[in-house]
Amino acid sequence: MCLGVPGKIIQIYETEGLKMGQVDFSGATREACLEYVPETKVGDYVLVHVGFAINVLSEEEAHETLSLLQEVIAFREKELADAEESKAA
């Protein structure tokens, strides 16, 4: 299973001949390779998987995807809490 996370490009630069960028993921900044999405510019949203931007997203798509990921995380946390509660009972 592949999980891509949307982020906003805040800086673009070249490293050893590769187009790279700093991408903001809701406050956490990470480096990502932008070679697969050469048309990107600062301010664009991209879908990043294991350090590689694999798709360009609209701002709306990025926010919608982040919202869905947060729902999945909240659901999983509730499942884990319920399981712990039933163990303790």
N, CA, C and O atoms as CSV, one atom per row, in Angstrom:
chain,resi,resn,atom,element,x,y,z
A,1,MET,N,N,0.839,-1.176,0.000
A,1,MET,CA,C,0.000,0.000,0.000
A,1,MET,C,C,0.884,1.239,0.000
A,1,MET,O,O,1.900,1.296,0.694
A,2,CYS,N,N,0.495,2.195,-0.762
A,2,CYS,CA,C,1.239,3.448,-0.889
A,2,CYS,C,C,0.433,4.562,-0.232
A,2,CYS,O,O,-0.778,4.661,-0.430
A,3,LEU,N,N,1.097,5.386,0.538
A,3,LEU,CA,C,0.414,6.513,1.158
A,3,LEU,C,C,1.165,7.786,0.814
A,3,LEU,O,O,2.285,8.003,1.276
A,4,GLY,N,N,0.549,8.616,0.010
A,4,GLY,CA,C,1.117,9.913,-0.324
A,4,GLY,C,C,0.491,10.971,0.557
A,4,GLY,O,O,-0.701,10.914,0.860
A,5,VAL,N,N,1.296,11.936,0.967
A,5,VAL,CA,C,0.824,13.006,1.839
A,5,VAL,C,C,0.962,14.329,1.102
A,5,VAL,O,O,2.019,14.615,0.541
A,6,PRO,N,N,-0.096,15.145,1.096
A,6,PRO,CA,C,-0.017,16.432,0.413
A,6,PRO,C,C,0.752,17.462,1.230
A,6,PRO,O,O,0.663,17.508,2.457
A,7,GLY,N,N,1.505,18.282,0.515
A,7,GLY,CA,C,2.243,19.366,1.146
A,7,GLY,C,C,2.423,20.511,0.174
A,7,GLY,O,O,2.200,20.367,-1.029
A,8,LYS,N,N,2.832,21.658,0.712
A,8,LYS,CA,C,3.003,22.869,-0.088
A,8,LYS,C,C,4.493,23.154,-0.271
A,8,LYS,O,O,5.251,23.188,0.698
A,9,ILE,N,N,4.900,23.355,-1.516
A,9,ILE,CA,C,6.303,23.664,-1.807
A,9,ILE,C,C,6.602,25.080,-1.319
A,9,ILE,O,O,5.930,26.036,-1.705
A,10,ILE,N,N,7.623,25.203,-0.463
A,10,ILE,CA,C,7.987,26.519,0.051
A,10,ILE,C,C,9.351,26.992,-0.456
A,10,ILE,O,O,9.707,28.161,-0.306
A,11,GLN,N,N,10.104,26.078,-1.052
A,11,GLN,CA,C,11.413,26.445,-1.601
A,11,GLN,C,C,11.802,25.412,-2.651
A,11,GLN,O,O,11.535,24.221,-2.492
A,12,ILE,N,N,12.435,25.877,-3.726
A,12,ILE,CA,C,12.932,24.978,-4.777
A,12,ILE,C,C,14.405,25.278,-4.996
A,12,ILE,O,O,14.820,26.437,-5.002
A,13,TYR,N,N,15.195,24.220,-5.176
A,13,TYR,CA,C,16.626,24.361,-5.412
A,13,TYR,C,C,17.123,23.120,-6.147
A,13,TYR,O,O,16.377,22.162,-6.348
A,14,GLU,N,N,18.371,23.151,-6.536
A,14,GLU,CA,C,18.973,22.016,-7.228
A,14,GLU,C,C,20.059,21.417,-6.348
A,14,GLU,O,O,20.860,22.136,-5.750
A,15,THR,N,N,20.074,20.097,-6.277
A,15,THR,CA,C,21.100,19.371,-5.538
A,15,THR,C,C,21.641,18.273,-6.434
A,15,THR,O,O,20.906,17.368,-6.831
A,16,GLU,N,N,22.923,18.350,-6.752
A,16,GLU,CA,C,23.580,17.358,-7.603
A,16,GLU,C,C,22.797,17.108,-8.888
A,16,GLU,O,O,22.649,15.967,-9.325
A,17,GLY,N,N,22.301,18.181,-9.483
A,17,GLY,CA,C,21.599,18.094,-10.754
A,17,GLY,C,C,20.134,17.701,-10.660
A,17,GLY,O,O,19.468,17.553,-11.685
A,18,LEU,N,N,19.621,17.529,-9.443
A,18,LEU,CA,C,18.224,17.138,-9.252
A,18,LEU,C,C,17.402,18.314,-8.733
A,18,LEU,O,O,17.860,19.078,-7.883
A,19,LYS,N,N,16.180,18.452,-9.256
A,19,LYS,CA,C,15.264,19.480,-8.756
A,19,LYS,C,C,14.705,18.997,-7.420
A,19,LYS,O,O,14.031,17.970,-7.349
A,20,MET,N,N,14.995,19.751,-6.370
A,20,MET,CA,C,14.573,19.400,-5.019
A,20,MET,C,C,13.773,20.554,-4.437
A,20,MET,O,O,13.780,21.661,-4.975
A,21,GLY,N,N,13.089,20.290,-3.345
A,21,GLY,CA,C,12.346,21.356,-2.698
A,21,GLY,C,C,12.102,21.073,-1.233
A,21,GLY,O,O,12.167,19.933,-0.773
A,22,GLN,N,N,11.819,22.144,-0.516
A,22,GLN,CA,C,11.352,22.028,0.856
A,22,GLN,C,C,9.833,22.075,0.787
A,22,GLN,O,O,9.257,22.975,0.175
A,23,VAL,N,N,9.190,21.103,1.418
A,23,VAL,CA,C,7.734,20.986,1.367
A,23,VAL,C,C,7.193,21.059,2.789
A,23,VAL,O,O,7.685,20.386,3.695
A,24,ASP,N,N,6.169,21.890,2.964
A,24,ASP,CA,C,5.530,22.061,4.266
A,24,ASP,C,C,4.340,21.114,4.383
A,24,ASP,O,O,3.414,21.150,3.573
A,25,PHE,N,N,4.386,20.267,5.407
A,25,PHE,CA,C,3.305,19.327,5.693
A,25,PHE,C,C,2.638,19.756,6.998
A,25,PHE,O,O,2.947,19.222,8.063
A,26,SER,N,N,1.739,20.704,6.914
A,26,SER,CA,C,1.007,21.190,8.101
A,26,SER,C,C,1.946,21.581,9.235
A,26,SER,O,O,1.708,21.236,10.392
A,27,GLY,N,N,3.007,22.296,8.901
A,27,GLY,CA,C,3.935,22.784,9.915
A,27,GLY,C,C,5.249,22.031,9.996
A,27,GLY,O,O,6.225,22.565,10.524
A,28,ALA,N,N,5.304,20.825,9.497
A,28,ALA,CA,C,6.552,20.054,9.452
A,28,ALA,C,C,7.142,20.201,8.052
A,28,ALA,O,O,6.461,19.950,7.058
A,29,THR,N,N,8.396,20.604,7.977
A,29,THR,CA,C,9.043,20.821,6.687
A,29,THR,C,C,10.006,19.682,6.393
A,29,THR,O,O,10.815,19.299,7.239
A,30,ARG,N,N,9.908,19.146,5.180
A,30,ARG,CA,C,10.779,18.049,4.752
A,30,ARG,C,C,11.256,18.309,3.330
A,30,ARG,O,O,10.617,19.030,2.563
A,31,GLU,N,N,12.391,17.706,2.995
A,31,GLU,CA,C,12.911,17.791,1.638
A,31,GLU,C,C,12.226,16.737,0.776
A,31,GLU,O,O,11.959,15.624,1.229
A,32,ALA,N,N,11.945,17.105,-0.473
A,32,ALA,CA,C,11.355,16.154,-1.419
A,32,ALA,C,C,11.984,16.357,-2.788
A,32,ALA,O,O,12.315,17.478,-3.175
A,33,CYS,N,N,12.142,15.268,-3.509
A,33,CYS,CA,C,12.619,15.328,-4.885
A,33,CYS,C,C,11.448,15.740,-5.773
A,33,CYS,O,O,10.357,15.180,-5.669
A,34,LEU,N,N,11.678,16.719,-6.646
A,34,LEU,CA,C,10.626,17.237,-7.523
A,34,LEU,C,C,10.824,16.828,-8.979
A,34,LEU,O,O,10.163,17.366,-9.868
A,35,GLU,N,N,11.718,15.893,-9.228
A,35,GLU,CA,C,12.022,15.486,-10.603
A,35,GLU,C,C,10.818,14.914,-11.350
A,35,GLU,O,O,10.718,15.072,-12.566
A,36,TYR,N,N,9.908,14.255,-10.641
A,36,TYR,CA,C,8.731,13.667,-11.308
A,36,TYR,C,C,7.655,14.697,-11.634
A,36,TYR,O,O,6.717,14.416,-12.381
A,37,VAL,N,N,7.801,15.891,-11.067
A,37,VAL,CA,C,6.834,16.973,-11.302
A,37,VAL,C,C,7.606,18.256,-11.647
A,37,VAL,O,O,7.564,19.231,-10.897
A,38,PRO,N,N,8.307,18.245,-12.783
A,38,PRO,CA,C,9.209,19.356,-13.119
A,38,PRO,C,C,8.513,20.697,-13.320
A,38,PRO,O,O,9.164,21.741,-13.278
A,39,GLU,N,N,7.197,20.684,-13.540
A,39,GLU,CA,C,6.465,21.925,-13.784
A,39,GLU,C,C,6.147,22.696,-12.506
A,39,GLU,O,O,5.617,23.805,-12.570
A,40,THR,N,N,6.463,22.126,-11.353
A,40,THR,CA,C,6.088,22.753,-10.088
A,40,THR,C,C,6.848,24.042,-9.822
A,40,THR,O,O,7.947,24.274,-10.325
A,41,LYS,N,N,6.201,24.874,-8.999
A,41,LYS,CA,C,6.817,26.131,-8.566
A,41,LYS,C,C,6.480,26.345,-7.094
A,41,LYS,O,O,5.611,25.665,-6.547
A,42,VAL,N,N,7.162,27.281,-6.459
A,42,VAL,CA,C,6.896,27.598,-5.059
A,42,VAL,C,C,5.423,27.977,-4.915
A,42,VAL,O,O,4.891,28.757,-5.705
A,43,GLY,N,N,4.782,27.422,-3.906
A,43,GLY,CA,C,3.362,27.674,-3.658
A,43,GLY,C,C,2.456,26.563,-4.148
A,43,GLY,O,O,1.294,26.491,-3.748
A,44,ASP,N,N,2.972,25.689,-5.014
A,44,ASP,CA,C,2.182,24.557,-5.502
A,44,ASP,C,C,2.048,23.499,-4.410
A,44,ASP,O,O,2.894,23.386,-3.522
A,45,TYR,N,N,0.975,22.736,-4.497
A,45,TYR,CA,C,0.761,21.594,-3.612
A,45,TYR,C,C,1.117,20.328,-4.376
A,45,TYR,O,O,0.773,20.173,-5.548
A,46,VAL,N,N,1.815,19.424,-3.689
A,46,VAL,CA,C,2.223,18.165,-4.305
A,46,VAL,C,C,1.889,17.008,-3.373
A,46,VAL,O,O,1.771,17.177,-2.159
A,47,LEU,N,N,1.740,15.840,-3.963
A,47,LEU,CA,C,1.537,14.611,-3.211
A,47,LEU,C,C,2.900,13.937,-3.102
A,47,LEU,O,O,3.521,13.633,-4.120
A,48,VAL,N,N,3.371,13.702,-1.878
A,48,VAL,CA,C,4.717,13.169,-1.652
A,48,VAL,C,C,4.630,11.767,-1.059
A,48,VAL,O,O,3.894,11.516,-0.105
A,49,HIS,N,N,5.402,10.866,-1.653
A,49,HIS,CA,C,5.517,9.491,-1.160
A,49,HIS,C,C,6.992,9.156,-1.044
A,49,HIS,O,O,7.740,9.289,-2.013
A,50,VAL,N,N,7.413,8.723,0.128
A,50,VAL,CA,C,8.804,8.374,0.446
A,50,VAL,C,C,9.821,9.377,-0.107
A,50,VAL,O,O,10.847,8.988,-0.665
A,51,GLY,N,N,9.528,10.655,0.052
A,51,GLY,CA,C,10.483,11.690,-0.334
A,51,GLY,C,C,10.426,12.138,-1.776
A,51,GLY,O,O,11.238,12.962,-2.196
A,52,PHE,N,N,9.485,11.616,-2.546
A,52,PHE,CA,C,9.342,11.995,-3.954
A,52,PHE,C,C,7.966,12.602,-4.190
A,52,PHE,O,O,6.950,11.996,-3.851
A,53,ALA,N,N,7.931,13.799,-4.771
A,53,ALA,CA,C,6.659,14.389,-5.177
A,53,ALA,C,C,6.211,13.635,-6.424
A,53,ALA,O,O,6.931,13.582,-7.421
A,54,ILE,N,N,5.015,13.053,-6.359
A,54,ILE,CA,C,4.567,12.196,-7.460
A,54,ILE,C,C,3.388,12.771,-8.231
A,54,ILE,O,O,3.005,12.237,-9.273
A,55,ASN,N,N,2.808,13.863,-7.722
A,55,ASN,CA,C,1.662,14.457,-8.407
A,55,ASN,C,C,1.474,15.887,-7.919
A,55,ASN,O,O,1.799,16.208,-6.776
A,56,VAL,N,N,0.949,16.739,-8.786
A,56,VAL,CA,C,0.606,18.109,-8.408
A,56,VAL,C,C,-0.883,18.131,-8.073
A,56,VAL,O,O,-1.699,17.555,-8.792
A,57,LEU,N,N,-1.227,18.802,-6.972
A,57,LEU,CA,C,-2.613,18.894,-6.527
A,57,LEU,C,C,-3.061,20.351,-6.496
A,57,LEU,O,O,-2.245,21.264,-6.364
A,58,SER,N,N,-4.359,20.550,-6.619
A,58,SER,CA,C,-4.893,21.885,-6.368
A,58,SER,C,C,-4.912,22.085,-4.852
A,58,SER,O,O,-4.824,21.120,-4.092
A,59,GLU,N,N,-5.025,23.323,-4.424
A,59,GLU,CA,C,-5.089,23.597,-2.986
A,59,GLU,C,C,-6.294,22.885,-2.364
A,59,GLU,O,O,-6.206,22.349,-1.259
A,60,GLU,N,N,-7.404,22.885,-3.077
A,60,GLU,CA,C,-8.621,22.222,-2.590
A,60,GLU,C,C,-8.396,20.717,-2.422
A,60,GLU,O,O,-8.787,20.140,-1.407
A,61,GLU,N,N,-7.764,20.081,-3.419
A,61,GLU,CA,C,-7.481,18.638,-3.330
A,61,GLU,C,C,-6.564,18.332,-2.149
A,61,GLU,O,O,-6.758,17.348,-1.436
A,62,ALA,N,N,-5.558,19.192,-1.952
A,62,ALA,CA,C,-4.616,18.984,-0.854
A,62,ALA,C,C,-5.330,19.058,0.491
A,62,ALA,O,O,-5.126,18.201,1.350
A,63,HIS,N,N,-6.168,20.079,0.677
A,63,HIS,CA,C,-6.883,20.226,1.948
A,63,HIS,C,C,-7.885,19.095,2.167
A,63,HIS,O,O,-8.040,18.609,3.288
A,64,GLU,N,N,-8.553,18.682,1.113
A,64,GLU,CA,C,-9.510,17.576,1.220
A,64,GLU,C,C,-8.795,16.281,1.612
A,64,GLU,O,O,-9.274,15.536,2.466
A,65,THR,N,N,-7.654,16.022,0.988
A,65,THR,CA,C,-6.882,14.814,1.297
A,65,THR,C,C,-6.389,14.840,2.738
A,65,THR,O,O,-6.462,13.829,3.437
A,66,LEU,N,N,-5.884,15.996,3.187
A,66,LEU,CA,C,-5.428,16.108,4.576
A,66,LEU,C,C,-6.577,15.876,5.552
A,66,LEU,O,O,-6.402,15.227,6.583
A,67,SER,N,N,-7.733,16.399,5.230
A,67,SER,CA,C,-8.907,16.212,6.080
A,67,SER,C,C,-9.275,14.729,6.177
A,67,SER,O,O,-9.575,14.229,7.261
A,68,LEU,N,N,-9.251,14.039,5.052
A,68,LEU,CA,C,-9.551,12.604,5.048
A,68,LEU,C,C,-8.519,11.810,5.850
A,68,LEU,O,O,-8.873,10.883,6.579
A,69,LEU,N,N,-7.245,12.174,5.712
A,69,LEU,CA,C,-6.198,11.496,6.482
A,69,LEU,C,C,-6.408,11.709,7.978
A,69,LEU,O,O,-6.217,10.786,8.769
A,70,GLN,N,N,-6.797,12.917,8.367
A,70,GLN,CA,C,-7.055,13.197,9.781
A,70,GLN,C,C,-8.233,12.374,10.296
A,70,GLN,O,O,-8.215,11.917,11.440
A,71,GLU,N,N,-9.257,12.180,9.463
A,71,GLU,CA,C,-10.395,11.341,9.850
A,71,GLU,C,C,-9.957,9.891,10.065
A,71,GLU,O,O,-10.387,9.246,11.021
A,72,VAL,N,N,-9.112,9.386,9.184
A,72,VAL,CA,C,-8.615,8.012,9.310
A,72,VAL,C,C,-7.812,7.862,10.600
A,72,VAL,O,O,-7.972,6.878,11.322
A,73,ILE,N,N,-6.959,8.826,10.887
A,73,ILE,CA,C,-6.147,8.781,12.110
A,73,ILE,C,C,-7.045,8.805,13.341
A,73,ILE,O,O,-6.841,8.026,14.273
A,74,ALA,N,N,-8.036,9.690,13.351
A,74,ALA,CA,C,-8.953,9.785,14.495
A,74,ALA,C,C,-9.720,8.476,14.684
A,74,ALA,O,O,-9.900,8.019,15.812
A,75,PHE,N,N,-10.166,7.879,13.594
A,75,PHE,CA,C,-10.888,6.607,13.663
A,75,PHE,C,C,-9.992,5.522,14.254
A,75,PHE,O,O,-10.415,4.759,15.123
A,76,ARG,N,N,-8.759,5.462,13.775
A,76,ARG,CA,C,-7.819,4.437,14.251
A,76,ARG,C,C,-7.496,4.639,15.728
A,76,ARG,O,O,-7.413,3.671,16.483
A,77,GLU,N,N,-7.314,5.893,16.144
A,77,GLU,CA,C,-7.033,6.168,17.551
A,77,GLU,C,C,-8.206,5.730,18.428
A,77,GLU,O,O,-8.000,5.194,19.517
A,78,LYS,N,N,-9.431,5.954,17.959
A,78,LYS,CA,C,-10.615,5.524,18.712
A,78,LYS,C,C,-10.667,4.002,18.795
A,78,LYS,O,O,-10.980,3.445,19.847
A,79,GLU,N,N,-10.363,3.336,17.694
A,79,GLU,CA,C,-10.326,1.864,17.695
A,79,GLU,C,C,-9.340,1.342,18.733
A,79,GLU,O,O,-9.651,0.423,19.491
A,80,LEU,N,N,-8.149,1.932,18.760
A,80,LEU,CA,C,-7.122,1.500,19.705
A,80,LEU,C,C,-7.549,1.765,21.142
A,80,LEU,O,O,-7.340,0.927,22.019
A,81,ALA,N,N,-8.147,2.927,21.384
A,81,ALA,CA,C,-8.614,3.259,22.731
A,81,ALA,C,C,-9.716,2.298,23.167
A,81,ALA,O,O,-9.727,1.845,24.312
A,82,ASP,N,N,-10.640,1.987,22.264
A,82,ASP,CA,C,-11.717,1.044,22.580
A,82,ASP,C,C,-11.157,-0.346,22.886
A,82,ASP,O,O,-11.634,-1.025,23.797
A,83,ALA,N,N,-10.153,-0.764,22.130
A,83,ALA,CA,C,-9.536,-2.074,22.356
A,83,ALA,C,C,-8.855,-2.118,23.723
A,83,ALA,O,O,-8.963,-3.114,24.438
A,84,GLU,N,N,-8.163,-1.052,24.086
A,84,GLU,CA,C,-7.507,-0.985,25.396
A,84,GLU,C,C,-8.543,-1.003,26.517
A,84,GLU,O,O,-8.355,-1.650,27.547
A,85,GLU,N,N,-9.638,-0.281,26.295
A,85,GLU,CA,C,-10.706,-0.217,27.296
A,85,GLU,C,C,-11.341,-1.594,27.511
A,85,GLU,O,O,-11.618,-1.984,28.645
A,86,SER,N,N,-11.566,-2.319,26.428
A,86,SER,CA,C,-12.181,-3.645,26.557
A,86,SER,C,C,-11.212,-4.647,27.185
A,86,SER,O,O,-11.649,-5.590,27.844
A,87,LYS,N,N,-9.908,-4.461,26.995
A,87,LYS,CA,C,-8.907,-5.317,27.647
A,87,LYS,C,C,-8.933,-5.110,29.158
A,87,LYS,O,O,-8.821,-6.057,29.935
A,88,ALA,N,N,-9.082,-3.846,29.552
A,88,ALA,CA,C,-9.054,-3.495,30.970
A,88,ALA,C,C,-10.321,-3.946,31.699
A,88,ALA,O,O,-10.313,-4.113,32.918
A,89,ALA,N,N,-11.396,-4.139,30.958
A,89,ALA,CA,C,-12.686,-4.501,31.596
A,89,ALA,C,C,-12.772,-5.954,31.974
A,89,ALA,O,O,-13.789,-6.393,32.512
